[in-house]
Amino acid sequence: MASQKLKVAVVGAGGTGAYYGGALAKAGHDVTFIARGSHLDAINKSGLQLNTVLLGDFHLDSPATDDMSSIDPVDLVIFAVKSWGTETAIADMAGLVGNNTLIISTQNGIDSERLLSDAFGKEHVLGCTATVSSMITSPGVVPQAGGPGSLVVGALTEGQSARVNDLATQCVAAGIAAETHENIELAIWEKFTFICALSGMTALTRKPIGEIFAQESTTQMYLQVLSEVAEVGRASGIPLPQSIAADLLATTQAREPFIIGSMGHDLIANNPIEISLLNARVVELGTKHNIKTPANFAIEAALRPHEFGGN
């Protein structure tokens, strides 16, 4: 895989899928975007415009469709749909997966790899975390204004190491800040801890992180969210370091002050939100392990009425 031109399907061409798929397309790989509605119409009419601080501004004329059955098996599937579209997307993408197809998920949460493995076999699925601040601002236009644009991949089963390394090499060559991780489950939980606080707190307050950290009370609640997720993770058998909450707080405080998590953006736009995937999942696991999670419960309770979007 390291030297070949990849055939890629991006299942979910929103901010995250468009950024990583766009980087690969810009580097010359054969990328098809799975999109819908006005975004799909705009891509097919005028192409996909990405305005990024990491890769520059560029325009793509890559193919896009809402019919995955029209695409033959690919080398790589980037699974980037929102959580509420997971079940339908998995059911519709069977034709994309051939004998040698790899699937990586850029979804938030801790359950994506399990769901994909159950559907297609663990041998096809790599563990993955993606961290980038990008979103659709108008149909066919995706700016990337912040975040490291990182992609961390790792093996979930024996015998995947060579393919993990090859994929990371291809991504680095495309300008993506990609790296491998020997314990990808740990990396997934580190990202989960980070995103539960970022998305949960920016959605709860409807404010970017700069305004959250300007107040002592919201900074302390942010730290409490991180601490609860980490404790639940350790109880679930994940060796998260004791310092992770403080470390992630410091890392996030150093980020661009205008950042709002994806759940915050969705809430502001009256779209469905991923509360079940994030803070509510922490509460569920906390109950299972007899760990109190009051900060995550407060976020869940406040945001549940907005779960399915609407005014």
N, C-alpha and C positions, 0 to 999 in steps of 0.2 A: 504493500500500500504506500510505502514511503516515497516512491518515485513516480507513481502512476497518477493520472488525472482521475479524480474521484467523481463518481456519479452520486449526487447528494439530493435528498428530499428533505426540505424544511417543513415539518408539520406544525404549522402555526407561525405565520410570517408577521407577527407583531414586533414589538421593539426588540426583544431578545433574539428571536429567530431570525429577524431581518439583519441584525448586526452580525451574528456569527455566520449565517448563510451568505450574507453579502460579502464578508471578508473572503470567504472561500471562492465565491463567484468572481470577485475582483482579481483573485490570484489565478484565475483561469480554469477552475473546476466547473463541472457541469451541474449546476444547481437549479432545481425546480422548487418554487415556493408554493405551499398550500395555504391559501388565504380564502377570504369570503367577503361578500357584500361590496361596499363601495371601495374598500381597500384593494380587493381583487380587481375590480373594474378599472381602477386607476392604474394599477401595475400593468394590466394587459393593454391599456390604451397608451400610456405615456412612460412606462417603465417604473422602476423603483429608485427613488432618490434617497441616499444616505448622506447625512451631514454629520461628520464625526470629528471629535477632538483627537482621537487616537489614530485614525486611518485617513483623515482628510475627507473632503467631500467628493462623492462619486455617484455616477448614475449607472444603473444596470438595466439591460433589456432581457433579463432572464425570464424563462417561461413561468407562468403562474396558473394555477387551476384550483377548483374546489372539488375535483373528482379524482381521488387517489387511485381509483381503478384504472385510470387512463395511463398510469405510469408503470413501467416495468420495474422489476427488482433493482434496487440501488446498492451502492457500496456502503453508504452511510445515511442513516435517518437521524436528523436532529429533531427531537420531540420537544416542542416548545409551546404547546397549547396551554391555556389557562386550565386550572384544575377542574372546572365544571364541564370542560369539553373532553376530559380524559377518556371516559368510557366509550363515547362515540368515535373518537379519533382512533383508539386502539382497534375497535371493530372494523373501521374502514381502511386501515392501513396494511392489512394482511398481504396484499399483493405487492407491497414495496419490499417485503422481507424475503430474500432468497437465501440460498445455502451459506453465503459468505457475508451477508449483511451485518453491519454493526449498528447498534442503536445507542445513542446517548440522549439523556433527558436533561434539559436546562430548567425544568420545573422547580419551583420552590417545594419545600416539604421533604419528607423522609420515606415516602411510600412509592414513588414513581418507579424506581428500579424493580421493586417487587412486582408491581402490576404488569410492567412490560415483560419481565421474566416469566410470569405465569402465562402470559399470552403467547410469547414467541420462543421461549426457552432461554435459560440463563446464559447459554453460550453466545447468544446474539447481543447481550446487553452489557455495556460497560458502565461502571459508576462514574458520575460526573457532577460537578458543580460549576455554575456559571455566575459571574458577578459583573454586571454592567448596568449603567443607568441609561436606558434608551426607551423610546416609546413612539407610537404613531401620533403625530401632531395633526396631520391631515391625510386623507387617502393617498397612498403612494409615497408618503414622505415620512422618514424615520430619522430624527436627530439622535445622536449619542453625545450627551453633554458632560457625563461624569462616570465615575467608577473605573476600575482598573481594566475592564474588558478581559478579565481572566477566565480561563477554562482549565479546570483540573479534572483529569481522567485517571481511572484506575481499574484494575482487574477485579471482577467479582468471583471468578472461578479460576482454577488452575489452567494454564495453557494460554492465557490471554495476554501475557506480558509483552510479547513481541508486537502484537497488534495495537496494544496501548501505546507503546513507544512510537510505532509508525504513525499513528493518528496524531499524536502530540507533535511529531516532527512536521507533518503536513500543515498543521494549524500554525505552528511557529513560522513556517515559511510563508504563510498567508498574512502574517502580521498580527496574529492573535497571541496574547500572552498566555500560552498553554504550557502546562507542566503535568507530570505524572505524580501519583501519590501511592505509596505502598499500602496504606490503610485508607481506602477510599470511603469506607463507612464512617470513619472518624472525620474525614473532610466534609462529608455530607452533613454530619451533625454540627460541625463547626459553622457551616453555612446556615443551617437551620436555626441555630442559636442567634446568629447575626440577623437573619431576615425576620425572625419573630419579633425582635425588638424594633428593627428599622421600620418594617411594614406596620406592625401593630401600633407603635407609638405615633408614627406620622398619620396613620388613618384615624386613630383615636382623637388626636389634637387638630387634625386638618392643617398641620403646620410642618415646614421643613425642619431638618435636624438642627440648623443653626438657631432657630427660635426655641426649640425644645431644650437645647443645651444652654441657652441663655438664662434659664430658670432652674433654680436648685431643686425644686420639687419634681419637675418633669425629668431632670437628669437622674435623680434618685430612683424614680419609677422605671426609667429606661434600664438602669443598672439592675433593678430588682427583676425585671423581665428576663434579662440575660442570665442572672443567677439561678432563677427557677428552671429555665430550659436546660442549663448545664447540669443541675442536680438531677433532673428527670433523665437526662441522657446517661449520666453515670449509673443511675439505678437500672437503666435498660442495658447495661453492659458495655457502654461506649467509654473509652478511657480519656474523657475530656479533662484537660489539666485544671487544677484548682484556680489558676489565675485567668481562665478564659474570659470570665465576665468582665473583669477589670481591663484585660487586654483588648477585648472587642470594643469596650466603651472608648478607650483611648484612641483606637484605630478609627472609629467612626467620628469622633470629635475632630480628627484631623482631615476628614473628607470635606468636599465642597458643601458649604452651608445651605445651599438651595435644594439639596437632595430630598426627595420624598419617595418612600417605598412604593412598590407596585400596587399594594393594596390601598394606599393612600390616594394614588392617582385614580384607581378604579372607583373608589368611593366618591371622590370629587366629581367624576364623570358620570355618576349614577349607574355604573356597570356592576355586575355581580362581583363579589369579593371573595378572597380565598381564606376566610376566617376558619372554616372547618379544617383546612390543610395546615394551618399555622397555630395560632394561639389556642384554639379549641382542642387541637391535637395534643398540645402540651398539657392542658387540663385533664384530658382523657387519660394520658399516660401517668400523670401525677396521681390521679385517683387509683389507677391500677397499682401503683407502687407506694401508695399511702404517703404521698408528698404533697404538701400544701402549695398551691400556685395562685395566690390571691391577685397578683398583678396581671397575670395572663387571663385569669377568670374575669377580672374587671374589663379587660379589652374585649374578651369574647361576649360578655353580657351587653356591652355598649354597642357592639357592631353586629350582633346577630340579626337585629331588625333590618339591616341593610344587605344581608347576605345575597339576596337575589336581585339586587339593583333596583332601579326605579327611583322616583322622587320621594 
